[in-house]
Structures are given as structure tokens and as C-alpha cells.
């Protein structure tokens, strides 16, 4: 049985938001700037208020999240930092841990052979986890 269309729509939307978080998490940007990019992605995908329903993640290290980012967060991203973003829409979620590099970001928690969605954000193609369907 294939997933219902509304669930696929939510999964695609949350993958776009997650890709937006990853693409925007670059050195010199504040977490608030990054968060606002993701809020815009939520709105563009038809889920403008979903970010209120679950924390969106933030810097990771010794704790799963050192603290939870918000639209007003002022901390600045630096090379070598690790972030775990986890946007969600009701019924779906996308989450990985990423390392900020000088030229680009590296997703550290990708699972080999897991189905993925390709998402393009600001000209950058990112692969995000899809929902596993067993047919």
C-alpha cells in the first residue's frame, strides 16, 4: 500500500524546510536568520504555523541540543560547529546532525540505502530522508 498523498505532501514539505535549515546554516549567520529562512520555507510549503508545534533544533555537542534555536537567537555560526535541526509537520519529521564546513556542510547521520528526496534550495541540491515504503 502506498502512502496517502497528504502524508507525502507533508513529507516533501518538511524535507524542504530541513534542507533550508541545512543550506542556511553557514558561518557568519545568526541562528535567528537561519530560523527565519526556515519559517519562510514552512510558509512557502503551505504549513506556516507548524514550526510552533515542535522545537526546530539547534546546536549540538555534549547534549542532543545545547539549546533550542528561536527566531530571536543571536548566536553566530562558525566553521566546525555541529547542528541538529528537526523540523516537523503533524505526522512527519526530518532530522539529521550536520557539521559546518568551510565550503559546505556535511550531514553526519545519513543512513546508507535509505530512500531520499532531492531538494534544491538556493541553487544547492540536498538529499533528505524520505519515508520508507514497504510494498
C-alpha positions, 0 to 999 in steps of 0.5 A: 500500500502506498502512502496517502498523498497528504502524508507525502505532501507533508513529507516533501514539505518538511524535507524542504524546510530541513534542507533550508535549515541545512543550506542556511546554516553557514558561518557568519549567520545568526541562528535567528536568520537561519530560523527565519529562512526556515519559517519562510520555507514552512510558509512557502510549503503551505504549513506556516504555523507548524514550526510552533508545534515542535522545537526546530533544533539547534546546536549540538555537542555534549547534549542532543541540543545545547539549546533550542534555536528561536527566531530571536537567537543571536548566536553566530555560526562558525566553521566546525560547529555541529547542528541538529535541526528537526523540523516537523509537520503533524505526522512527519519529521526530518532530522539529521546532525550536520557539521559546518564546513568551510565550503559546505556542510556535511550531514553526519547521520545519513543512513546508507540505502535509505530512500531520499528526496532531492531538494534544491534550495538556493541553487544547492541540491540536498538529499533528505530522508524520505519515508520508507515504503514497504510494498 
